[in-house]
Amino acid sequence: MKSWQIVRLVAGTFVLLSLALGVQGSPLFVSEWWLAFTAFVGANLLQSALTKWCLMESIVGKLGVERG
């Protein structure tokens, strides 16, 4: 996998997990505050699209994953 694929995988996983923990109808519901984490991930995706820089991609790159 290339770094951009891992970033999207992690972001998608975080969004789905935080929705599962933050939506009251979910069997995994913990608190509605988990929806703030969903907003945080979305804000980071928006920021990376506008600035062309992503912290997660930098971290993954330093771990030796091929940049793509």
Protein Blocks (a to p, Z undefined) as FASTA:
>chain_A
ZZklmmmmmmmmmmmmmmmmmpmkbmkbfbfklmmmmmmmmmmmmmmmmnopafklmmmm
mnopacZZ
